[in-house]
Amino acid sequence: MHGWETRMLLRHYLEQGVTKAELSRRFGVGRRSIHRWVEAGQLDRDLEGGGTQYRARPPAGHKLDAYKGIIEARLEEFPRLSAKRLYDEVQAAGYTGGYGRVRDYVRAVRPREPEEAVVRFETPAGRQGQVDFATFTLPWGRRHALVMVLSHSRLLWLRFYRRQTMAVLIEGLESAFGWFGGVPQELLFDQMRAVVLSDGRAGGGELVLNADFLRFAAHWGFRVRSCRPYRAQTKGKVERPIRYIRDSFFYGREFVNDEDLNEQALVWLEGTANRRWHGTTRERPVERFERDEQQALLPLARYPYRHLGARRPPQPARRPLPVTVDVERRPLSVYAEAVS
C-alpha cells in the first residue's frame, strides 16, 4: 500500500515531465496504478485533503463497564470499602472479569479526603527550647550529642558526652543556659529516660516525670514538657537540626579525641550553623536571637543545681583538739585538815 507522501511525489514528478515508466521503476508502483490515480483525479484530491486523516480507535468495552456504577455508588456512601470487598460485590451482581481490573478502577475513583494543611507553629521569643540526644559513632567509641535549639530563633547548641545520664543532662543544660545567656520558659523533650519515667497518655493514663529533674527545672525556672508517644513531629525544630548536624558537621570530618570533637563543634556552631540562612525563618539564627530572643529569656540562676545523686566533695580531715588537764598541786596539810 502506497501512502500519501508517495502519491504527492508522483504528482510532483509528473508535473516535472518524468514518464510514468520511470516513476514506476523509481517508486515501485505499477504503471496501471499511476494511470488510474491520474485518470480518477486521486492525486489532486490527496493534495487538497492534506493527507490521510487518522482517527483514534474507539475504546474497547470491558466486562467491568456495566458494574462501574455499583462501585461508584458504594464508594460515595462508604469511601473506605476495600477493592476486594467491592470485587466480591460486583461478582455477586454478575461480573465475570478479574480482580485486577476492579482494583485499578477503585484506586482511580475512590474519594480522597482533603489533606490537612500543615500549619507551621512559630513559638514566641523566649518561650521554648527543644532538647534531644543523638548518637554518633567515632573510631574510639560511641558519643552522645546533647542538642538544644531555641524554637523562635533556631539558635543551636550542642556538646558530645560519653553517656546519657541525668548528671550529663543537667551539666549539659546548665552549659547551654550559660552559652545562651538565659533560660527559655519551657523545655520540650521526647521520651528521654532521664526526664520521663512513664507516659500513659496514649491510653488515657498519666505522664510521670523524674522528681529530681523537676527539682532541677524549678531551680532554673523553666517548665518541663514532653512529646506524646509516637508524636515526635511536635519536636521537629530539634529533629531537623540533628540531621543537619550529621550532614554539615559530622560527615566527612576527622576528629582526634573528645576534646577536639567538642572544640570543632563549637567552632562550627559559631561560624556556620548559627550564621546560616535558615530556610524557614528566612533569617540567620544569631541575628534573630540577638534582635528578638536574647532579652526574652529568663535570667540565669545564681548558682548551679546540686542534684540528689551528686557526690559531696571530700571534706578536709580535722585534726583532733588537744586534751589538757590542769592539775592543782596542794600541800599534804590541806588533805589532813579535810579528814580530821
Secondary structure, DSSP 8 states (H G I E B T S, - for coil): ---HHHHHHHHHHHHTT--HHHHHHHHT--HHHHHHHHHHTHHHHHHHHTS-----------GGGGGHHHHHHHHHH-TT--HHHHHHHHHHTT--S-HHHHHHHHHHHS--------------TTTEEEEEEEEEEETTEEEEEEEEEETTT--EEEEEES---HHHHHHHHHHHHHHHTSB-SEEEE-S-TTTEEEE-GGGT--EEE-HHHHHHHHHHT-EEEE--TT-GGGGHHHHHHHHHIIIIIITT---SSHHHHHHHHHHHHHHTGGGS--TTTSS-HHHHIIIIIGGGSB---SS----TT----------------------HHHHHHHH-
